[in-house]
């Protein structure tokens, strides 16, 4: 499903409001709610809106457990770290408890970090019939080449057929070259996937992704799911 907006600001505001509405509907008690976050420019606006709206609603996110759609293999204090972005713009302003934050240890051996991230996700999220942990929400951005998480064009079967929740991506076409990504299987298994496709230079990639049988990474991920929510201010026709 495609949701069109007049601007990136409007997109971020509506997505933040919609997500918080769903969290609120889940109530203050019950099973943990799990979400995987991404990085990128639109994510900064989304985090800022979540904080502002949580504060306006006097709302906490105490049931929400945070994971990542991907992380760069850098220390958590590095400017390239997706964890650092979320920490500064989301967790610290909302005083999210450390026990709710399940960061990917990008400074450690990548294979070890990917396995540990998968174990942590499996500890909290229920598994489907195939044994894949089911996240409640996955938030994805989209690159100029149609990549999502750290699933890039040209990736081989070892990436697209991966059966573990997270995998190591080496020789990424965008720096830094080594990353850890949520697998296509884990994205496909998620209860909801919300794609924030925003930013100049991405129009053609979005059109290619939305075309029937689209083979960009976003197109391939969408083909694995019954429904994916795409939020964009870009022209798609």
Sine and cosine of phi, psi and omega as CSV:
sin_phi,cos_phi,sin_psi,cos_psi,sin_omega,cos_omega
0.00,0.00,0.71,-0.70,-0.05,-1.00
-0.97,-0.26,0.75,-0.67,0.06,-1.00
-0.88,-0.48,0.87,-0.49,-0.07,-1.00
-0.98,-0.19,0.59,-0.81,-0.02,-1.00
-0.71,-0.71,0.36,-0.93,0.00,-1.00
-0.98,0.18,-0.38,0.93,-0.06,-1.00
-0.41,-0.91,0.28,-0.96,0.06,-1.00
-0.91,0.42,-0.57,0.82,0.03,-1.00
-0.88,0.47,-0.71,0.71,0.01,-1.00
-0.90,0.43,-0.64,0.77,0.03,-1.00
-0.85,0.53,-0.79,0.61,-0.05,-1.00
-0.87,0.49,-0.65,0.76,-0.02,-1.00
-0.90,0.44,-0.72,0.69,-0.05,-1.00
-0.94,0.33,-0.65,0.76,0.01,-1.00
-0.90,0.43,-0.68,0.73,0.04,-1.00
-0.88,0.48,-0.71,0.70,0.00,-1.00
-0.89,0.46,-0.70,0.71,-0.01,-1.00
-0.89,0.45,-0.65,0.76,0.01,-1.00
-0.92,0.39,-0.71,0.71,0.00,-1.00
-0.90,0.43,-0.57,0.82,0.09,-1.00
-0.86,0.51,-0.67,0.74,-0.02,-1.00
-0.93,0.36,-0.65,0.76,0.06,-1.00
-0.88,0.47,-0.69,0.72,-0.01,-1.00
-0.90,0.44,-0.64,0.77,0.00,-1.00
-0.89,0.45,-0.47,0.88,0.00,-1.00
-0.94,0.35,-0.33,0.94,0.07,-1.00
0.99,0.11,0.17,-0.99,-0.08,-1.00
-0.99,0.14,-0.20,0.98,-0.05,-1.00
-0.82,-0.57,0.26,-0.97,0.03,-1.00
0.90,-0.43,-0.27,-0.96,-0.06,-1.00
-0.92,0.40,0.44,-0.90,0.06,-1.00
-0.87,0.49,0.50,-0.86,0.13,-0.99
-0.97,-0.22,0.71,-0.71,-0.10,-1.00
-0.87,-0.49,0.66,-0.75,0.00,-1.00
-0.64,-0.77,0.65,-0.76,0.11,-0.99
-0.95,-0.30,0.78,-0.62,-0.05,-1.00
-0.98,-0.20,0.38,-0.92,0.10,-0.99
-0.86,-0.51,0.06,-1.00,0.10,-0.99
-0.97,-0.23,-0.28,-0.96,0.06,-1.00
0.95,-0.30,0.23,-0.97,-0.09,-1.00
-0.89,0.45,-0.70,0.71,-0.04,-1.00
-0.92,0.38,-0.47,0.88,0.02,-1.00
-0.90,0.44,-0.59,0.80,0.05,-1.00
-0.85,0.52,-0.70,0.72,0.02,-1.00
-0.92,0.40,-0.63,0.78,0.03,-1.00
-0.89,0.46,-0.74,0.67,0.02,-1.00
-0.86,0.51,-0.69,0.72,-0.01,-1.00
-0.87,0.49,-0.65,0.76,0.02,-1.00
-0.93,0.36,-0.64,0.77,0.03,-1.00
-0.86,0.51,-0.71,0.70,0.00,-1.00
-0.88,0.47,-0.76,0.65,-0.04,-1.00
-0.87,0.49,-0.68,0.74,-0.05,-1.00
-0.97,0.26,-0.57,0.82,0.10,-0.99
-0.87,0.49,-0.70,0.72,-0.01,-1.00
-0.91,0.41,-0.64,0.77,0.01,-1.00
-0.92,0.40,-0.55,0.84,-0.01,-1.00
-1.00,0.03,-0.11,0.99,-0.12,-0.99
0.83,0.56,0.74,0.67,-0.12,-0.99
-0.93,-0.37,0.65,-0.76,0.10,-1.00
-0.95,-0.31,0.29,-0.96,0.04,-1.00
-0.90,-0.43,0.67,0.74,-0.15,-0.99
-0.92,0.38,-0.36,0.93,0.03,-1.00
-1.00,-0.02,-0.11,0.99,-0.13,-0.99
-1.00,-0.04,0.77,-0.64,0.06,-1.00
-0.93,-0.36,0.77,-0.64,-0.18,-0.98
-0.97,-0.23,0.74,-0.68,0.09,-1.00
-0.79,-0.62,-0.11,-0.99,-0.03,-1.00
-0.78,-0.63,0.63,-0.77,0.13,-0.99
-0.95,0.32,-0.52,0.86,0.14,-0.99
-0.28,-0.96,0.32,-0.95,0.04,-1.00
-0.57,-0.82,0.58,-0.82,0.09,-1.00
-0.99,0.16,0.53,-0.85,-0.01,-1.00
-0.99,0.13,0.96,0.27,0.01,-1.00
-0.66,-0.75,0.30,-0.95,0.06,-1.00
-0.89,0.45,0.37,-0.93,-0.06,-1.00
-0.92,0.39,-0.24,0.97,0.04,-1.00
-1.00,-0.06,-0.07,1.00,-0.04,-1.00
-0.94,0.33,0.62,-0.79,0.05,-1.00
-0.85,0.52,-0.39,0.92,0.01,-1.00
-0.99,0.15,-0.13,0.99,-0.10,-0.99
-0.96,0.28,0.81,-0.59,0.10,-1.00
-0.93,0.37,-0.52,0.85,0.08,-1.00
-0.88,0.47,-0.70,0.71,-0.02,-1.00
-0.86,0.51,-0.67,0.74,0.02,-1.00
-0.85,0.52,-0.75,0.66,-0.01,-1.00
-0.92,0.39,-0.61,0.80,-0.01,-1.00
-0.89,0.46,-0.73,0.68,-0.07,-1.00
-0.95,0.30,-0.61,0.79,-0.15,-0.99
-0.99,-0.16,-0.28,0.96,-0.08,-1.00
-0.81,-0.59,-0.85,0.53,-0.13,-0.99
-0.93,0.37,-0.74,0.67,-0.03,-1.00
-0.91,0.42,-0.74,0.68,0.02,-1.00
-0.87,0.49,-0.56,0.83,-0.02,-1.00
-1.00,-0.09,0.01,1.00,0.01,-1.00
0.81,0.59,0.75,0.67,0.05,-1.00
-0.93,0.37,0.73,-0.68,-0.03,-1.00
-0.92,0.40,0.57,-0.82,-0.03,-1.00
-0.86,0.51,-0.53,0.85,0.00,-1.00
-0.93,0.36,-0.23,0.97,0.02,-1.00
-1.00,-0.04,-0.14,0.99,-0.13,-0.99
-0.96,-0.29,0.88,-0.47,-0.04,-1.00
-0.90,-0.44,0.97,0.26,-0.08,-1.00
-0.96,0.28,0.43,-0.90,0.13,-0.99
-1.00,0.09,0.80,-0.60,-0.08,-1.00
-0.98,0.18,0.99,0.16,-0.07,-1.00
-0.91,0.42,-0.29,0.96,-0.01,-1.00
-1.00,0.08,-0.15,0.99,-0.03,-1.00
-1.00,-0.09,0.03,-1.00,0.09,-1.00
-0.82,0.58,0.80,-0.60,-0.13,-0.99
-0.85,0.53,-0.68,0.73,-0.02,-1.00
-0.90,0.44,-0.66,0.75,0.03,-1.00
-0.90,0.44,-0.69,0.73,-0.02,-1.00
-0.90,0.44,-0.65,0.76,0.01,-1.00
-0.91,0.42,-0.68,0.73,0.03,-1.00
-0.90,0.45,-0.69,0.73,-0.03,-1.00
-0.92,0.40,-0.63,0.78,0.05,-1.00
-0.88,0.48,-0.65,0.76,0.04,-1.00
-0.91,0.42,-0.64,0.76,0.04,-1.00
-0.90,0.44,-0.68,0.74,0.00,-1.00
-0.90,0.44,-0.66,0.75,0.04,-1.00
-0.90,0.44,-0.69,0.72,0.01,-1.00
-0.91,0.40,-0.42,0.91,0.02,-1.00
-0.94,0.34,-0.48,0.88,-0.11,-0.99
-0.94,-0.33,-0.67,0.75,-0.07,-1.00
-1.00,0.02,0.67,-0.74,0.06,-1.00
-0.93,0.37,0.45,-0.89,0.00,-1.00
-0.99,-0.11,0.47,-0.88,0.11,-0.99
-1.00,0.07,-0.13,-0.99,-0.07,-1.00
-0.90,0.45,-0.41,0.91,0.02,-1.00
-1.00,0.01,0.03,1.00,0.02,-1.00
0.99,0.11,0.22,0.97,-0.01,-1.00
-1.00,-0.04,0.79,-0.62,0.04,-1.00
-0.87,0.50,0.67,-0.75,-0.06,-1.00
-0.97,-0.26,0.96,-0.30,0.10,-1.00
-0.97,0.26,0.53,-0.85,0.08,-1.00
-0.95,0.30,-0.67,0.74,0.04,-1.00
-0.65,-0.76,0.63,-0.77,0.23,-0.97
-0.85,-0.53,0.85,-0.53,0.11,-0.99
-0.99,-0.14,0.81,-0.59,0.00,-1.00
-0.84,-0.55,0.60,-0.80,0.28,-0.96
-1.00,-0.07,-0.10,-1.00,0.07,-1.00
-0.61,-0.79,0.74,-0.67,0.02,-1.00
-1.00,0.09,0.13,-0.99,0.01,-1.00
-0.88,0.48,-0.37,0.93,0.02,-1.00
-0.99,-0.16,0.12,0.99,0.00,-1.00
1.00,0.08,0.13,0.99,-0.02,-1.00
-0.96,0.27,0.50,-0.87,0.10,-0.99
-0.76,-0.66,0.50,-0.87,-0.17,-0.99
0.76,0.65,-0.78,-0.63,0.15,-0.99
-0.88,-0.48,0.63,0.77,0.10,-1.00
-0.99,-0.16,0.95,-0.31,-0.16,-0.99
-0.96,-0.27,0.36,-0.93,0.12,-0.99
-0.84,0.54,0.59,-0.81,0.04,-1.00
1.00,0.05,-0.07,1.00,0.03,-1.00
-0.90,0.44,0.59,-0.81,-0.07,-1.00
-1.00,-0.01,-0.13,-0.99,-0.04,-1.00
-0.88,0.48,-0.50,0.87,-0.01,-1.00
-0.89,0.45,-0.40,0.92,0.07,-1.00
-1.00,0.03,-0.79,0.61,-0.13,-0.99
-0.96,0.27,-0.36,0.93,0.02,-1.00
-0.98,-0.17,0.13,0.99,-0.05,-1.00
-0.88,0.48,0.72,-0.69,-0.05,-1.00
-0.97,-0.24,-0.02,1.00,0.02,-1.00
-1.00,-0.06,0.37,-0.93,-0.03,-1.00
-0.88,0.47,-0.62,0.78,0.00,-1.00
-0.80,-0.60,0.47,-0.88,0.05,-1.00
-0.62,-0.78,0.36,-0.93,0.03,-1.00
-1.00,0.03,0.75,-0.66,0.10,-1.00
-0.95,-0.32,0.87,-0.50,0.03,-1.00
-0.94,-0.35,0.43,-0.90,0.02,-1.00
0.86,0.51,0.66,0.75,0.08,-1.00
-0.84,0.54,0.65,-0.76,0.04,-1.00
-0.93,0.36,-0.22,0.98,0.09,-1.00
-0.90,-0.43,0.66,-0.75,0.02,-1.00
-0.95,0.31,0.42,-0.91,-0.15,0.99
-0.94,0.34,0.42,-0.91,-0.19,-0.98
-0.96,0.29,-0.40,0.92,-0.04,-1.00
-0.94,-0.35,0.77,-0.63,-0.08,-1.00
-0.62,-0.78,0.25,-0.97,0.12,-0.99
-0.85,-0.53,0.78,-0.62,-0.12,-0.99
-0.80,-0.60,0.56,-0.83,0.25,-0.97
-0.87,0.49,0.66,-0.75,-0.05,-1.00
-0.98,0.22,0.32,-0.95,0.06,-1.00
-0.88,0.47,-0.55,0.84,0.03,-1.00
-0.91,0.42,-0.65,0.76,0.02,-1.00
-0.94,0.35,-0.60,0.80,0.06,-1.00
-0.92,0.40,-0.67,0.74,0.01,-1.00
-0.89,0.45,-0.55,0.84,-0.06,-1.00
-0.98,0.19,-0.29,0.96,-0.10,-0.99
-0.87,0.49,0.54,-0.84,0.02,-1.00
-0.89,0.45,-0.69,0.72,0.05,-1.00
-0.67,-0.74,0.65,-0.76,0.12,-0.99
-0.84,-0.55,0.86,-0.52,0.02,-1.00
-0.92,-0.40,0.88,-0.48,-0.03,-1.00
-0.97,-0.23,0.85,-0.53,0.06,-1.00
-0.99,-0.16,1.00,-0.01,-0.07,-1.00
-1.00,-0.08,0.99,-0.13,-0.17,-0.99
-0.63,-0.78,0.55,-0.84,0.11,-0.99
0.88,-0.48,0.56,-0.83,-0.02,-1.00
-0.91,0.42,0.47,-0.88,0.04,-1.00
1.00,0.10,0.06,1.00,-0.06,-1.00
-0.94,-0.35,0.06,1.00,-0.11,-0.99
-0.86,0.51,-0.75,0.66,-0.05,-1.00
-0.92,0.39,-0.63,0.78,0.03,-1.00
-0.88,0.48,-0.62,0.79,0.02,-1.00
-0.93,0.36,-0.68,0.73,0.05,-1.00
-0.86,0.51,-0.70,0.71,0.01,-1.00
-0.89,0.45,-0.59,0.80,-0.01,-1.00
-0.93,0.37,-0.60,0.80,-0.06,-1.00
-0.99,0.11,-0.23,0.97,0.01,-1.00
-0.91,0.41,0.54,-0.84,0.04,-1.00
-0.81,0.59,0.78,-0.62,-0.02,-1.00
0.95,0.32,0.35,0.94,-0.02,-1.00
-0.81,0.59,0.72,-0.69,-0.10,-0.99
-0.93,-0.36,0.22,0.98,0.21,-0.98
-0.92,0.40,0.27,-0.96,0.08,-1.00
-0.82,0.57,-0.67,0.74,0.05,-1.00
-0.89,0.45,-0.70,0.72,0.03,-1.00
-0.86,0.52,-0.65,0.76,0.00,-1.00
-0.92,0.39,-0.67,0.75,0.03,-1.00
-0.89,0.46,-0.69,0.72,0.01,-1.00
-0.89,0.46,-0.56,0.83,0.02,-1.00
-0.92,0.38,-0.32,0.95,0.01,-1.00
-1.00,0.07,-0.16,0.99,-0.14,-0.99
-0.87,-0.50,0.45,-0.90,0.09,-1.00
-0.94,0.33,-0.59,0.81,-0.01,-1.00
-0.47,-0.88,0.66,-0.75,0.09,-1.00
-0.71,-0.70,0.72,-0.70,0.02,-1.00
-1.00,-0.01,0.83,-0.56,0.02,-1.00
-0.90,-0.44,0.84,-0.54,0.00,-1.00
-0.93,-0.37,0.81,-0.59,-0.10,-1.00
-0.44,-0.90,0.48,-0.88,0.18,-0.98
-0.96,-0.27,0.10,0.99,-0.05,-1.00
-1.00,0.08,0.51,-0.86,0.11,-0.99
-0.94,0.34,0.73,-0.68,-0.05,-1.00
-0.89,-0.47,0.12,0.99,0.01,-1.00
-0.71,-0.70,0.00,0.00,0.00,0.00
